[in-house]
Amino acid sequence: MGCTTPLAIDVHREALRCGFHEMRLPTQPFTLYGLLRPGLSPHSKVLRVYIEGDGHAWESRTRPSTDPTPRNPVTLRLAMADPGADTVLYLARPCQYVQGEDRRQCSKRYWTSARLGPEVINSLGAAITLAKAACGAEQVILVGFSGGGGAAALLAATREDVAFLGTVAGNLDTEAWADLQGVSPLTESLNPMAVAPSLQHLPQRHLSSRTDATMPPEISAKFCRAVNQSESCVVISGVPHGGPWQRYWGYDYSSGKP
């Protein structure tokens, strides 16, 4: 794996003990890292995909990191907490957890200005298609944390097999987020808000927290209005951006049930 903290290593080991196994997903231009937990039901034809956030993208406000592998793998905790019978895939973002030759395309732009660029979204989509074929799934449920939520929305707009879209503290409007945080816009990225009109008929749920200073509820609220599903936004309190979100993202949300 890439550079990880003791906390991240502990969570990863726990995932392996809980029945997940590692996957190397070769796509173009990235080779992606995943953890797959086989479904409990032989009749399930659904793959639940949990897409990681931006990870350790910055060393400081002005200096990008050399390795975006998350130090606090929030999304892996969400995947581990999924109690459903479907197959579960934890999908890392490009350049997270990979080493050696698998980092050959890992320019820092892919976890900064181009973190949601077309090549990133295409690579994530190809990895999902590989995993879907490997487990014999017919439909996918997409759940993403932070920037992974934005990726999930962009993927949902490009695929015909998505049954449900879920985000946790999702960056669903990159322009509004950059303005709110006073940071440079993601000039090489796609904005999930632009695809909102195409997602109006897709069941979805977007969880945010009033205590999250990084991705406050107004980011997802604007997206929920754009998809004409204001009721899909769920706002809680007491949870900062780093979690623990898994306590509030239960089976009902991830299955698409109200």
N, C-alpha and C positions, 0 to 999 in steps of 0.2 A: 504494500500500500504506500501511498504518498506520506508526507509528513503529517503525523497525527499525534494528538495529545493522549495522555493516559486515559482521560475520560472517553474519548472517541474509541480507543482500543478496547476498553472495557465493554462499551455498548456493542461493538462489532463482535466481540467474542460471545457475548450473550445472545446475539442474533444467530450465530452458528450453533450454539447450544439449543436454541429454540426451533431448529429445523430448517433454517435458511442455508443455502449453499451458494458459493460464489459463481458468478457468470462473467465471462469475458465476451463482450458484444462488439465484434468488428463491424464498423460502418464506415462510410465516407463522410467527412475526412477523419473522424475520430474513432478510436476504440474506447468503448464505454464500459464502466464497471457496474455490475449489478449483484444483488442478492435475491435469490428466488426461494420462496417457500411453497412446496407443492400443495395443491388443494386437498382438503379433507374429504371431499365428495368426488367420486369417480364420474358423476353426472354433470359436474359444473363445467360450463363452457365460458366462464368469465375470468378475465385476468385483471386483477386490481393492481394498478401501477402507482407507486408513490415516488414523486420526482423531487429530488433534493433541491435545497435552496442554493444561494450563491456561494455558500461556504466561506472559507477564509480568503475573500477576494482582495482585501486591503490590509497592509501592515499598519498604515496610518491613513489619515484623511487624504493625503496627497501621494502616497507611495503604494502601488499595487504589490500584492504578495507574489512570491515565486511559485507557490503551490496552493491552489484553491481548495484542497481537501478540507472538509469541515472539521473544526475542532469540537463542535457541539452538534452531532448528527441528529438534529431534531426530526427529520423526516424518517430516519431509520427507526426511531422510537415510535412514530406513528404507524409505520408498517408492522412493527413487532406487536403493537397493541391491537391490530385488526383481528377481531375474533371470528370473522366469517369463514365459510367453508371453501371459498374460492382460492385459486392460486394467487399469491401475492408477490409482486416484484418491487424491490427497492431499486430505483434507478438513479445513479449518480449523474451529475452534470459533466460535460466534457472536462477532462484533465483532472478530475477528482479521483483519488485513490490509485491512479495508474503510474507506472514507472517505465524507465528504459525506452525501448522503441515505441511503446504505446503513447509516449508523450511527444512524438515527433511533430505534431501539429499544434503543440500547446503554446501559442503566443498569448501574452497577457491580455490582449484585447478580448479573448474569448471568456474572460471572467470580469471584464470591465465594460468597455463601450459596446462590444459585440456579444454580450452575454446572452442576449435573446436574438441574435442574428439569424438569418435564414439557414446558414450552414449548421448552426447549433440545433435549431428546431428540426431540420431534416435528419440530422444524425440521431436525435432522440426518437424521432418517429420510426426510423429504420430499426433501431434497437428494440423498440416495442413490438414491431412486426416480427423480428427474430424470436423474441421471447414468446409471443403469442403462438407462433407456429410450433415452437418447442413443446408447449404444454397443451396444444390442441384447443386453444380458446377460440371463440367466435366473436366475443365482444370484450371491450375493455372499459374499465372505470379508471378515470384519471384523477389523482389527488396530488396537489403540489403545494409545497411550503415556500413562502416568500417569493423569490424569483422563480422558483419551480412552479408556483401557482400561475405566474404569467406564461411560462412555457406550456403548462397543461392547457390553458385557454387557447393558446395559439395552435397547439396540436389538435385540440377538439375541433377547431375550425377547418382542419385539413383532412380529417378522417371520417369515414362513414360507419365505423364500428364502435364509436364511443357511446356508451349507454348513460354515463353520468359524469359530470365535472364537479370536482370539489377543490377548494383552496383553503389554506390555513395561513392567515396573515399574508395573503397573496399580493404580489405586485401586479395589479390588473390595469394600471394606468401609469406607464413609466414616465410620461411627461409630467403628470400631476405630482408623482412621487419625487422627481428630481427638483421640481419647483418648491415643494414642501420642505425638502431636506437642504435646499440650497447647494446642490451638487450639479456637476456637469450633466447634461442630458445624455442618454444612451444613444449616441448618434448613429451607431451601426446596428442597432437593434430594432426589431419590430415591436409595435405597441399593442398589447392585448386589447386595449380599448377599441382599436380599429376593427377587430373581428367580432365585437359584441353583437351587432345586428344579425350575424349569421348563426348565433347561438341561442336565440330567443326560445326555441322549442326544445332545447336540451335540458333535462332535469339537472339541477345544480344546487350547491350549497357553499357559502363563503363565510368562513369563521374569522372574526377579528376581535381584538381586545382594546378597550379604552386605555389600558395601561401600556400598550405597545407604542412607544415613541418612534420606532423605526417605520412601521407600516400601520398607521392609525386607521380606524374604521372608515373614514371618509374615502379612502382609496377604493375599497371594495364596494362601498355604498353607491358610488358613481357608476361602477360597472353593473351592479344589480339593477339600477334604474335603466341603464342602456339596454339590458336584455329583457326589460319589462318584467322582472322577477324580484321586486323589492323584498318579498318574503323570504327569498333565498339567502339574504344576509343575516347572519346570526352574530350578535355582538355580546361579548362577555366582559368582565372586569377582573383585574388582579393577575393577569398573565402578561409578562413582558415578552419581547420578541423571541427570546431564547427558550420560551416554554415555561412550564410543562404543558404543551398543547394536547398531548395524548390523553390527558384526563378529560378532555372536553370534546374530543373527536371520536365519537362512538360508532357503533354498528349502524344506527339509523342514518346518520349523515353519509357514511361511506357507501351505503347501499342505495342511497337516493330516496329513502323513505322519509316523509315529513316527521 
